[in-house]
Amino acid sequence: MKYRMLKALGMEHWKAKELACSRKGYWRMAKVLNQIFSKKIIAKLGYISMLDYYLVVCEN
């Protein structure tokens, strides 16, 4: 399931397989996953970036 999700996000086969088969948890892999997720993907999932959120909160 992890592999299919990573491939759907546009990751190369070898890298998706490496990450999907890793025994490390999501927390340890967050640094790697941060490189994959762009602002477009985050927006497509319905979220806003932390910077945009911060700017909205600080303006009010």
HUVENVEN-V574983 format. One record per run of one state. SS is the DSSP state (~ for helix, > for strand, _ for the rest). FROM is the first residue (numbers start at 1). LEN is the number of residues. If there is no record, write none. Layout:
ss=[SS	SS]
from=[FROM	FROM]
len=[LEN	LEN]
This chain:
ss=[_	~	_	~	_	~	_	~	_	~	_]
from=[1	2	9	13	21	26	37	39	45	50	60]
len=[1	7	4	8	5	11	2	6	5	10	1]
